[in-house]
Amino acid sequence: MADIFGYGEKDQHFITYSLVIIMSIFCLIFINLFDVISILDDRVISLESQFITDEILTIFRTSCTILAFYTIFVLMIFDKVGGNMHPLFHNERIIKNHKTMGLERMVPFSSWNLIIFGLYFISVSALGWFDLFNLDSSKFLHFSSGILLSMSLGMSMLTATVVTYVIIPNEVNSDRDYNHLFKTHEMVMHNWTVILISIDVVLSQPDLDWQLAIFGLVIGIIYTTFAYLFALFGGGYYVYSFIDPRIKYGPIIMMILALAISLFYVLIWLISLLIHYNLLIGITIYILWNYSVVLFKKPMRETQSSS
């Protein structure tokens, strides 16, 4: 594992970001070739539910909005205590403890996940209230909601999976304190985002299309580019050591990370098709998938007995 995430004889950042440029061009070609704009114009979002009233659905979505932005501003940006992380510093090429405060706490991918989640719910909540009061809604809100939903579905599932099966086990096996991973704001970013947006999908059953998976790739490209620029001109570090584009397998890792968001979206799209075909089986599988990727109980570190 250390070899995979280690540096080779030559830095790979040029190849990595040449690949990013190629993938960006691919996104533009894909959006044009598969007429993704028309799919968004046809309105992906549903403002109705077969399970609850339109009023309750809108209140639920508004509550999700409040939770997201309360967590972002009160529990994170304006929190006086701050957070701790162990990032990889760009110049020194070493991992060390770093305290974060204010807007710097919005740098991790999990924070971006929460931001996209909040933006989706604030836009779809606004659409819901406009509809309830018979007001004309903005075409931009319908358009952006479809993009944000596809991004949030992939990002939230990827975040929960990586945190539960990679980050937490690695922290438990290390000698570092991992209590911060189970603070309230962390629970919202890692667990509640995926749970709540999954509930929204089940309740509203939006008109998802596989082509919208391209926006998972788009947000992946945007974040990895941001991470590199932040390491160069901002904080001087990578929140996750494996997103340093200079490492030996940087190009491959960068491509996998960007595609992973789209892949998770496609899996959710398949489940949405199953829900339309067989409601009980589709919802059951979706619930079990959610259950398998969230983690609320802090695992205990095994103590080594002396022989």
N, C-alpha and C positions, 0 to 999 in steps of 0.2 A: 504493500500500500504506500509506503514511504517513497518507493521508486516511482510509482505512478504520479504522485503529487510533488515529486522532487524536481530539481533543475537538472537539465542535461548539459552537454558540453557547450551548446549554443542556445541562447534565448530564442523562444519561439513566438514572441509577440508580433513580429511582422507577418508570419504565416497565419497566426490566430486572427488578426484583424483584417487581413486580406480575405479570409474566410467569412468574417462578419460582413464585409462589403458585398461579397458574392451573395450571401444569404439575404441581405437587404434588397439587392436587385431582384432576387428570386421572389421576395414578398410582393414587390411592386408588380412584377409580371403575373404572379398568381392572382392578386386582387383584380387585375384587369382581365385576365384570361377567363376566370370563373365568375366574373360579374358580381363580386362580393358586395359592391355598393348597392346593387339592386336588391340583394337579399336584406340588407339593412333598411333600405327604403320600404320594403314590404312589412317592416315592423316585427322584430324578433320577440319583443317583450309582450307579455300578457298582463292585463290589468284586472283579470277576473280569475276566479277559482271555483272549482266544482265542489270544494269542501267547506269553504267559509264565504262570508259576504265580502263584497268589494271593500266595505268600510274596514272590516277587521284585517283584510289583507294589507290595506294601505297603512293602518296603524302598526301592524307587524313590521312592515318595511321602514316606517318612520322610526320605530324603536331600534331597529338595526342600525339606522343612520346615527341616532343619538349615541348608541353604544360605541360605534366606531370612532366618532369624533371626540367623545368624552375620553376614550382611551388614548387617542393621539395627542390631544392637547393637555388634558388634566393629569393623566397617569404617566405621560412620557415627556412631552416638550417642556411643560411648566413644572414638572416634578423637581423638587430641590435636591433630592438624594442622587438622582442620576442613575446610570446603568454601568455595568462592567462587561467587557468582552475580551477575547484573546485573539486579536487580528494578526494578520501577517503584514509587517511593515515593509514598504516598497524598497527603500534604500538599504536597510540593514538585512533584509531577507530573513528575518527572525520573527517568531510568534511571541508576543508578550502581552501582559495585562494592560488594558487601556480603559480609562473611565470616560464615559460619554455623557454629555449634557445638552439640553435644548434640541435644536434642529438636527444635531449630529445623530440623535437617536432614530432619525428617519432614514439613515443610510442602509441598514440591513434589508435584505430581500423580504424578510417577514414583515418589516414595516411597510414596504411597498405593497405587499399583499393586503395589509390592512387599509392602506390609502385607496387602492383600487376598489376594494370591498366597500368602503365608505362612499366613494364617488358613485359606484353603481347604485347603492341604496338611496342616496340623496336624489339622484336623477329619477329613479323609478318611483320614489315616494312623491316627488313633485308631479310626475305624470298622473299618479293616482289621485292626488288632491285636485288637480286640474279637472280630471274626469268626473270626480264626485260633485264638483261645483259647476259642471257644464261650462268650463272655460276652455278656450282654445289653447292647446299645448304646442310647444315649440317642436318643429321637425328635428332640430338639433338634439333635443332631449331623447327622442325616440332613436335617433341614429347613434348617439353616443352610448345610450343604455345597452344597445346590442353589443357594441364593442367591449364595453366594460364588463358585461356579464360573461362573455366568452373568456376574457382575460382572467376575471376573478375565479371562475370555475376551475381553470387549470392551475392558477397560482395557489389557491387555497388548498387544493388537494396535494399538490407537490410540496408545499410548505409543511403540511401536517405529516406527510409521509417521511420527508427527510429529517424533520425534527425528531419524530418518534423512533425511527429505525437507524438513523445515522448520528445526529448531533447528541441526543441524550445518552445513548449507549457509549459514545466516545468520551463524553464528559464523566460518566459514571466510572469508566475504566481508567480515567486519569486521576491525578492527585489534586485536581482543581475543585473548587467549590461550585456546585451546580444548582444551588437553591434558587438562584435568580431565574432559572428556566421555568419555575413553577409559580412565579408571581402573577398577580391578576392580569396585567397587560400582556404577559407572555401567553397566558391561557387564552386570551381573546385572539391574539395574532395566530397562534398555532392550532387552536382547537375550535373556538366558537365561530371563526370565519367560515370554516368548511361546513360546520354543522348548520349554521343559519342559512347559508346560501343554498345548501342542499334542501333544506325545508322549503325555501322559496321556490326552488325548481319543482318540487313535488306539489306544492300548493297551486302554483300558477301555470305549470307545464308550458313554458315558453316554446316558441317555434324555432328550435335549434337546428342548425345545418352544419354538416361536417366542414364546409368551407370556412366557417368562422374560426376554425382551429388556427388559421394563419395569424390571428391576433395574439395567440400565445407565443408564436415565434417572434412577432414584432416586439412584444414587451420584454421577451428574453434578450433580444438584441439591444434594446434600449437600456436595460439594466446592466448588462455586462459592459457596455460602452461607458455608462455612467460610473461603474465601479472602477474602471481603469483610469478615467479622467479624475475621479476623486482621489485615487491613490497618487496620481501624478501632481495634481494642482490643489488638492483639498486637504484631507486629513492625513495623507501620506501612508495609508494602509488599505489592505483588502480585508473586509469583514470575514470572508471565507478564504482560506489559503488556496483552495482549488480553483479560484477564479483569477488567479494571477496568470495573465496571458503568456508569461515568459517561461512557465514550467514545461517540462519535457513533453508531456502529452496535452499541453494547453489547447491546441486547435481542436483535438478530439473532444476534450472535456467541455469546451465552450459550446460546441455544436450539440452535444448531448443535452446539456443544461437548457439550451434554447428550445430544442425539440421536445424536451420533457413536458413543458407546459402545454404544448399543443397535443401531445400524446394523452395527457390526463383529460384534456377537454374532449378529445375524440371518444375516450372510454365513457365519459359522462353522457355524451351525445348518444352513444349506443344504448346506455341505460335508459335515456329519455325515450328512445324508440321502443324499448321493452315495456316501459311504463304505459305508453299509448296502446301497446298490443295486449299486455296483461298487467293490469294495475298492481295486483297483489304481489306477483313475482318480481316485477320491476322495483317496487318500493322496498321489498324485503332485501333484495340484493344491494340496493343503494344504502339502506340502513346498516347492513352488515359491513359494507365497505367503509362507511364512515366510522363505525365502531372499531374497525381494525387499525385505523390510522391516527386516532386521537389518543392522548395519554394525559389523564388528569392526576393520577396518583404517582407521587415521586418514588422511583425505584430506589431500593437501598443498596448501598455499596457494600460488596462482600468484604469482610475482614479476613485477612490472611492470618491463619494461626501459625505460631512459631513451632517448629519441629524440634 
